[in-house]
Structures are given as structure tokens and as C-alpha cells.
Amino acid sequence: MADLQSHADEIHEQFSDHLDLTVEEIEERLASLVNEYSVPVDEARRSVVNSYLDEAGLERDELGAGGSEEALVGDIDEDEQWVDLQVKVADLWDPNHDSIAQVGLLGDESGTIKFVSFSTSELETLEEGQSYALSNVVTDEYQGDYSVKLNRTTTITELDEEVEVGDDSDEVEGALVDIQSGSGLIKRCPEDDCTRVLQNGRCNEHGQADGEFDLRIKAVLDDGDAVQEVIFNQEATAELTGIGLAEAKEMAQDALDTTVVGEEMRDRVVGRYYRVRGPTLGRYVLADDFEELSGAADGDDAVNAESLLIRARSL
């Protein structure tokens, strides 16, 4: 967990000219949110800052830290930065919790990025396909994956001109030679906007939890020259393996063991050859689209899967 005292020191420095606060009372307020209410540290910090903004009668750009800066989504590479964006709503998903008003993808010429808008922010609804100027959104990072969060200080302005969305996808292909640990039927932390996979029923951020079932495959593709790790989400995993979430849960219940799902998936896909397309996050390609390729049909485009399997097993 992040050092609450360092956060308190920074907040105190921001508001020292505007409010009579001590570092200790700021830290106590942060600790209450984090420890008693299980609020993630970054959300706790934003909540405390916003409450002090209200108390001082200030806007964010009146603080000594300055206001947000114009940015492209593809250039976002820092956590907790305040930025302005001109983007198109490329995709919207169904929120998985009542606290989330909207979640989806925003895009500009540099690519796309996930966004979340919380119900408590009471912002206007974004429409898929519409372009907007968004001021005062905050960046967030988890395991090298960046996203942006809309908050109560965010201003939304519709644009008359459409923002062009660039393609930031990569394409890889190879024999699927391995399925890594953490694949198959998994459980994720049920806390708001937390996607961490539970380990022995515990989230690294929020502690012990019942969790919500999900499907995932962490696969390794080998093209004969290099290997590439690929993640298939629930929808892609079901399409790849023919095993949906309901069937996977039934399989695990019948066997009283969730590992049978991953084993069955392994039997169905290892040794086959695939072409996968999607954005790269860290060392993984996230599978947005994929197709199975046949050596006989694709000629030089396909590698000998059997020889790759022999090679992979010898490493």
C-alpha cells in the first residue's frame, strides 16, 4: 500500500496557503477511507483533495500544483496526472457496479484508452461515436495498463468536428505452445474498478474477498523465431475454446475443482496456429480479434506447429 504520510505531505503542501490543516489530520482522513472503507489509495486521495477544494472554495487550477495539460491518449505514461483530452467515444461497455456510471474506450489519433466515469461525479452521459473535449481527467495505472477517470471537476464539451481514432493494434501469429498459470476459470476482486485476480481468495489491494468468476487465457505464441504472450478475455476465451462462463462454472462444480477448466482448455487449443490482433500492454498482446490458421491453407504464412511444440518443450 502506498505511503499515506507522503500523500498527506503533498496534500498539505497544496493547501497550506488556503486552509489551516496539519499533516496528521490529513493522514488520519486518508487512513479512515483506506482502512475502514477499503477505498483504493488513489481514490481516497482524490476524495480528500476534492473535499478540501470545496472547503477552500477553490478550483483545481488555483492550487500551486497547477492545472491539467493537453495530452494525446497514446502519450499517457504517468499515474495521477491531470490532463485535457480531445477524443471520440470508441466503445461503451456495461458497468459492472452501481458506483460506475460509464466505462468504455476513448480514442484520438494516437490510439485508444479505457475510461471510467463514476456515478457520484454526476456527469453528463457520453454517447458512443460522439467526439468531446474533456478537461480535468485524471490518469490511472495498474500493471503498466493506463486508463483515465472522469471526476466531478471534469468538464465535457461536445465537438462539432469528429476526432479520428488511430489504430494502435499489433498483429502476431504463431503456434499456441503453452497456457500459463492463472488461466481458465478465475475469480476477480469485487471492489469498485478493481480487476485484480484473487490469489487463494485474497486481493493484494483489498484483502480477503469472495470474488466474481471470470474466464481468461494467458497464452504463449511461438512463430519459430520469438515467443509472444497473449491474453484472451472472457469473450475471446469462450470463442477460442468453445467453453463459456456458465459451462466453466458447471465443470468446476461437478469436479469440485476449478483447475479442470484450464486443463480442458489446454487440450483444446495447445498445438494450434493462430493470428491475433490487439493492443500491446507491457509484455502482453490483448486479443481483440483472432483467427485459427491452417498450414495447408496458408502455405508460407503458417509454421509447422508440431516442430514448434517440439522446440518449445525442449527449452
N, C-alpha and C positions, 0 to 999 in steps of 0.2 A: 504494500500500500504506500502511496505517495506520502511524503513527509508533510504532515498538516502544518507544522510550525513554519516551514518555508513558504507555504501558501499564505499563511496568516501574515507573515512578514511582508510579502509582496502586496497583499490587500491593504495592510496598514500603511504602507508607503504611498499607495494610490490615494487613500482617503485622508491622510494625516492633515492636509490643509483644509479639509472640509468638515470633518466630524471629529469629536473627541472620543477616540477609540483606543483601546490597548490591544497589543498583540495577543495577550492571554484571552481576552473575551472573544476575539475573532476566532482563535484556535478552538475555544470551547464550543462556539457555534458550529464550526465545521465538524468537530468531533461528534456533536449531537446528531447531525444529519447522517454522517457516515456510519457511526457505531449503533445508534438507536434505531434509525430508519433505513439502514442499508442502502443509502444513496451513494452512487459512484462518486469518487472524489471530484472529478471534473464537473459533474452536475452540482455537487454541493458547493463548489467554489463559485460557479455561475449564479446559483441561487443567492448566496451571501452577497456577492457583488451587486446583483440586481436590487436586493433589499436595501443596501446602503445607497445605491443610486437614488432610489425613491426617497429615502430618509433625507438625503442631502439636496434633493430637488435638482439633480444633475442629469445630463445626457452623457452617454459613454464617451463621446469625443471631447467632453470638457475635462476629463481626467488627464493627469500628467502622462499616462501611457499612450495617449493619442488615439485617433480613430482608426477605422478599418481602411484597407488599401485595395485597389482594384487588382483582381487576380484572374488567371485562367485556371480552370479546374485541373488541367494536366500539370500545372506548376505547384500545386499544393503538396508540400512535403514537410510541414511542421504541424505539431499539435497545438491546440488552443490559440490559434491565430484568428484575428477578426478581419474578414475580407468582404469585398463587394464583388458580385458576380453579375455578368450578363449571360443568361443561359436559356435553353429551351428544356421544357419538361419532356424527357425522352420516354419515360415509363413510370407508371404508378403501380404499387402493389397493395394488397390488403394488409392493413396494420395488424400486428399480432397481439396488441394490447390496447385497452381502452385509453391509456395515457398518451398514445400516439395518434395524432390526427391524420398525418400523411407520411408515407415513405415511398421512395422511388429513386429514379435516376435523373440527374440534371446533366445537360451536355452543352459544350461550346466547341469551337474549332479544334481545341486541344484534346478532346475526348469526353468521357463521362465520369460522374462521381455520384455515390449514394448520398441522399439527403433524408433527414428526419425532421418533421415538424410536430411538436408536442401539443397536446390538447390545451394545456394550461397557458400556452402562448396566445391563444385566441386569435390566430392569424387568418387572413382570408384563404380560401381554398385555391390551390394551384390546379390548373387544368392541363391534362396531357396534350402535348402538341403546341401549347402556348409558350411564347418567349417572354421573359421577365428580366428586369433589373432588380437584384436582391442586394440590399445594403445591410451591413451588420449581421453576417452569418459567421458562425464560429467553426473552425476545423476540429476534427477529432481523429485519433489514430488508434488502431488496435492491430497488433502483429503486422505492422507495415501496410495495413489497409486504411486509406484515408477516406473520410466522409465529412459532410458538413451538417450542422444542426441549425435550424431556424429557431429563433427565440423571440421573446416579447419585444425586444428592441429592433428586430428585423423589419425593414420596410420593403414592401412589394409593389413594383410598378410594372404594369403591362407595357410591352414594347410593340410598336407598330410594325417594325421590321423583324422578320424571322431570323433567329440565330441558327447558323449552320452548325450541325453536330459532326465533329470529326470522328473517324474510326480509329480507335486505339486498340483494336484486337490483334492478336497474334494467331498464326496458324502453325500447328505442329502435327506430325504424324509419326507413327511407329507401332511396333508390336507392344501390346499391353503385357508386360512381363512380370508385374507384381502389383499387389494391392497391399497398401501399408496398414499398420496398426491404426485403429481409430476409424476404420471403415465399417460399413454395414448399418445396423440399427444402433443409433446413438441417442444420448439424451443431452439436451442443451439447458443452460440456466434459464429459468422462467422470469428472471428480473427484467425490468423495462430496458429494451435496447441492448441487452447483453446476449451475445451469441456464443459464449464460451461453451465448449463441450465439457460435461461433468466427468471428473475422474473419481471413480469409487463413490459416486453420489455427491461430489463436492465441487463447487465452483471456486477457482482460485481467487476471485474477486469478492464473491458474496457468501462463501461458506457452504454449509450443507443445504441441499435442496432436493425436491422430488424430481424436478426436471421435466422437460417435454420431449417426446420422441421425435426423431428426425432421421432421415437417410442421408448418407454421404459415402462417396468412394474417393479415397486418395490413391490415385493410380500412378504407375510409372510406365512411361512410353519409351521405347528404345528404337531408334532408326538405324542402328548399326554403327553410328559414329558417336552419338551422345544420347544421354537419357534426359527426359523432361518429366517433372512431376505435374500432375493434373488433378484438379478437384472437380468432382461432379456433385452438384447439389441434389436435393431431394427429387426434383422433377427430372433432371438429367439421369440420375441414378436409376429411377424407375424405368425410364425409356431405354437405358443401356442394358439393364439386367432383366427387365420384364417383371420385376418384383416391386410392387407399390408399398406404401407405408402400412396399409391395413393388413396386407398379406404378410409383411415382415413381422408385424406385431403378433399375428396369429402363429407364425412359425416359432417365434421366440417363446410364446406362451405354452405351446404344445411341448416344446423341448425343455422348458424352464431354463433357457439359456439363450442370451442374445447373440452369442458368437456364431450360432448356426446360420444366421442370416449372412454374415460376412463370408462364411465358408461356402455357402451355396452361390453367392455372387461371384466369388473367386472361380468356382468351377465353370461358371457360365461365360466369363469374359477373358480370363487369362489365356494368352496364346493367340488372340485375335488381333487384327491390324486395324487401326483407327486413324482418321484425320479429325483433329479437334481445333476449334476456333474459339477464342475468347480473350479477355484482357489478362495481362500478367500482373500478379500481385506478389511481390517478393520472389520466391523461387517457384511459385505455382502459376499455371495457366488455369483460369476458371472457365470451365466448359460451358459456353453459351450454346454452341452448335457442334454436332459431331456426326460422323458417318463411318460405318464399317466398310473397309475396302477389301477387295479380293485380289490376291496376287494374280490370278488368271485373268481377271477383268482389267486390272490396272497396269499390268506389264511392269515397265521400269519404275512406275510410281510406287510400287509396293516392294517391301523387302521380304525375305524369306523368314517368316515368323518362327519356324522351327529352329533355324540357325541362330536367331536372336535369343530364343529361350535357352538354347544350349550355352550361348555366350554368357547370358545373364546369370545362369546357375553356377557358372564357373568362377564368377567374380568373388 
